[in-house]
Amino acid sequence: MIYFDQVSKLYSSGQPALDSVTLSIAPKEFVSIVGHSGAGKTTLLKMLLAEECPSDGGVFFESSDIHSFKKSALNNFRRRIGTVFQDFRLLPNKTAYENIAFAMEAAGKTDEEIHSDVPHVLELVDLGDKMWNFPHELSGGEKQRVAIARAIVNQPDIIIADEPTGNLDPINTFEIVQILKKINDLGTMVILTTHNKGVVDSVGGRVVTMDGGRVIRDDKKGKYAL
Amino acid sequence: MIGTNFKRIIKSGFVSFWRNGVVSFASILVMTMTLFVLGSILFVNATLDASLSQIRDKVDINVYFVTTAPEDDIFALKSSLEALPEVADVEYVSREKALAEFTLRHQNDQLTLQALEELGENPLGANLNIKAKETSQYEGIATFLEDESALSTLDDTSIIDKVNYLQNKTAIDKLTKIVDSSEKFGFIIIAILAIASIIISFNTIRLAIYTSKDEISVMKLVGASNSYIRGPFVFEGIMYGVVAGIVTLILFYPFTVWLGPLTENFFSDINLFDYYIDKFSKIFFIVLGSGILLGAVSSYIAVWRYLKK
């Protein structure tokens, strides 16, 4: 369903951030991408979100090249992806409820759908009582759960989680991983990047290991191997 | 869907205006100053116009006729002068009126009055005061009069005694120059002030939106369309403009009350307060309109930078 075809990315420094990466990910798969900082994990995800263009090669989603999408097609594509980041990236001037509602508004959902779905998805991540809190009034774990709720509310085909546990303590890390696994069990593709050995081992799915912009290992049932 | 989006954009813009109180306050403050400068330009212009037209009013040409000139000929000349496109107004002063004015002017000067009495008859001729529409047009009128004086004759002598244009020429030329250059100078100053204040306003709004640039990238990531992201920011900009415009209009009230009598004394007959009340609807639309336009355009351009892919 997602196919990276010989993708390379060169920055002006000359050192390649990605060096002809070829990778395919099937629907409903849970893929952990591991590697040191600078291995190219985040660049790979940026390619998938079309935040950056490859210097060479192509990224395909359901057999169409996402970098050839026009603006509106790109917006539609992005609505099929839910994103979760290490730094949460919530809208600071909106409450937890409004942050999630915004993603639904952007996807053109009706007010009725928003009124019924937002409380439901917040209950799902166990934040029903913090609905009207602003991000700065929430703990790191709570912020990340709001971000996950926002990512799944439009029932995307793909969840991209870029170091989602990087800023969290072990208990919150465990909870976030459990939520991601539950989402995957319900049939959503999850792409997770992480440094955390414990996270990778507890997921127990496919592990892609990157180094220096290349894929150096791809194990069906992998462990953290760096 | 368009209606729902519009409603959401308005609501979101309003909420963000309220929650970013400090930023909104700062933007409104700067914008108020800009609108105040722009509005003041209207007042400066009105004062300048009134003063200049008063100066222009003081410039005229007088045609003095010989004492024996028949009134019919003078009236004929008057109507042909009035037919000239450059001429704004021609005033006829009869011999009797000229004498009365002369006596009035010299009422404290016994010597002159005595000399006048001894003459026994009215030594003053009738005259015409001619006012042109533009100060630069006096030369043309003077030439016309010279040709005319050759034509209108009485027993082969001209009925025109003298035209005082040549005597006044230097003064008229100087005044014409002053009027022209003060208009030009005024325009340059106004243009500089207006441009500077617009740039300052624009930069303030750009800075306000710069603080939201991460927010804009998050909005893009969740798949919001460009117009849906831009809408609330533009609406916020319009709100800055409306609030700043209203504040400016309120500030103009005490400002003109205070300045009104001053301008009336110093410059001309114009009282700025009366002008403000008189032209309120015009000033209202100009100030509020500039505010809305400035806010909307600045926000649009500022967000546009972050929406480029």
Interface residues (C-beta under 8 A of the other chain):
Chain A: L49 E51 K71 S72 N75 N76 F77 R78 R79 T83 R89 L90 L91 P92 N93 F102 A103 E105 A106 A107 G108 T110 D111 R150
Chain B: M1 T4 N5 R8 V15 S16 R19 N20 D214 E215 S217 V218 M219 K220 L221 V222 G223 A224 S225 N226 Y228 K309
